[in-house]
Amino acid sequence: MDYLKSSRPQKKVGTLLDNKGLSISILRKGKKALSIGREASPKISSLLTRSDDIQIDSIRQVAKLDRDIKKANENKN
């Protein structure tokens, strides 16, 4: 979840999408992990992301997504 700790770029994207009335859902193996933009209505996750436009739908899926991304980056190098 390192990318959530440095959420400045995601925060800008979330705000931009919200202003345009758009949303993005990030899925991992068909299960929703994150919602960004207009449809995001974070409660507790706003403390972690520091944004009202990024919602963590499943902390488990976000953690697995983080692990998948790290593994893919390791295999790329």
N, C-alpha and C positions, 0 to 999 in steps of 0.2 A: 504494500500500500504506500510505497514511497512516492508515487506520482500524486496521491491525494494530499500528502503533506506539503507538497509544493504546488498547490492548486491555483496559483495565479493565472496561468494560461487557460485552464479549464474554467476558471471563474469568469474570464473575459468571454469565452465562448458561450457559457451559460447565460450571461447577461445579454449578449448579442442575440442568441436564439430567442430568449424571452421577449426582448424588445420587438422582434419580428413576428412573434406569435407562433414560433416553431419549437419542436421538441425532438430530442434524439433519445432512443432507448438503446442501451448497450447490453447485448445478450451474451451469455456464455452457455453454449450447448443448449440453446432454446429457452434458457431461464434468464429472466431480467435481473441484471446486476445493478445498473445505474440508469437514472433518468436525468437528462440535462435539458434545461430550457423551460418552456411554458408549463408543461405538465408536472414538473418537479415541485413537490411541496414537502420539503424536508422538515423533520421535527428535530430529532436528536442529531441526525447526520450533519446538520448545518454547523454544529460545533466542530466537527472534524474537517469539513470542507471549507468552512468560513464563507459560505455562499448560500443564498436563498434560491439559487437556480440549479443546484446539483443535489440530487436525492440518491442516497444509497438504498436500493430496494432490497438487496440481500447481501449482508456482510460476508456470508459464506461464499457466495458467487464472486464477489469482488476480490476476496482473498485468493480464490482459485484462479481468477483471471490474472491477478498480479503474478502468481506463480507461473502461469502459462506464458505470460509476456517475458518474464525473466528467463525462462527456459528457452524460448524462441531466440532471445538476444544472445544467449550463450552459444546456441547452435549456429547462429549467424557468424559469430567471430571465430 
